[in-house]
Structures are given as structure tokens and as C-alpha cells.
């Protein structure tokens, strides 16, 4: 899975930027600022990462189709299937 990190503690801010972020063509470790929010392509995370995060009490997990969204403190992580993210990167 590919991970995009979004640094905000506001669900409203994240929600407003979500579709724009999903359409962005970021390279691994590339960072951009969108409406004052830092967005970073964080690379690949192992399959067990999601299971590990499910056991933490301070992590909220949401699902949008095949995309998983993790939220904790001031960080949202968008976990995309490898094939979906590759279709965006040019």
C-alpha cells in the first residue's frame, strides 16, 4: 500500500482537501502545501501496518472504497492500493 501523509488535526480541512490530494501526482518523499496543509507521499507501508494501527486506541480508521484513512493527533494517512496510486503518478 502507498501512504500519503496529511498534517492537520482538523477533519474539516482534511475532508475539503481529500479529493485534490488523491488526484495529486507526488513522487516518493515529495512534499507539497495545499491551503496551508503539508501533504507528503510517504512511500510504501507493509500490509501489517494497518493491522498494527487498528490495535491503537488513539487511531480512527475510515474506509473510502479501497482506500483506508487513518487519523491520529495531527496526522491523517491515506493508504492506497499500490495499483491505484501508480495510475496517478506520471
N, C-alpha and C positions, 0 to 999 in steps of 0.2 A: 504494500500500500504506500502511496505517496502522501506526504504530510505538508499541509500549508498552515503555518502558524500565523495567527492574527492576534495582535497585542492590544486588547481592550478589555475592560471589565464591564462594559455596557452591552447587554444583549441587543438593545435597540440599534446601537451603532453597528454592531456585527451584522444584524439582520438587514439593515439598509445596504450594506456593502457586499453581502454574501454573493449575489449573482455576478457582480462585477469581478469579485475575487476569483470565482470559479472559471470565468472566461479569460482570465489573465494568463499570458504565456510567460511564466517565470522559469528561469533556469535554476538548477540546484544551488542553494545557498544565496540566491538573489533576493534582494530586499527592496521593497517599494513602499512609499507612503501614499495612502488613499484617504483623503479627507481627514488628515491628521492621525491616521491609524497605520501602524507599521505592519506590513504583510511580508512574510518570508517563506520561500519554498524551502522546506526543511529536509527534503530528500525522502528516502525510503525508511519506513519503520517495519520491524518484523511483525509477523502475524500475531504473535503472542502479546504484543504491546497493548492491543485493545482489551484482551482478557485481563491483563495486569491492571489497567486503568479502571476496569469495572469493579475491582475489589476496593478501590479507594473511596472513602466517604465524601471527599470534597470534590468529586468529579461528576458532572452531569453529562449524560450521553444522549444524543439525539440522532435520529436517522432521517435522511432525505434520499429516497430511492436507494441506490447502492452506496451512498456517501454517509459516513459516520462523522458526527461533530462532537468533539469533547470540549467541555468548558470547565475551567477551574481558575479561581482567583482572577487574574487579569490576562488570561490566555484562552483563546479558542483554537482548537486544532481541527482542521478539515482533513479527514482521511479519505482519499480517493482510491478506487481500484487502479492498479498500475496502467491498465489499458485505457481508462478514461483520461487520465492525466496526460498520457503520451499523445493523445489526439489533440490536445490544446497546445503543446509545446511545438514551436516551429523551428 
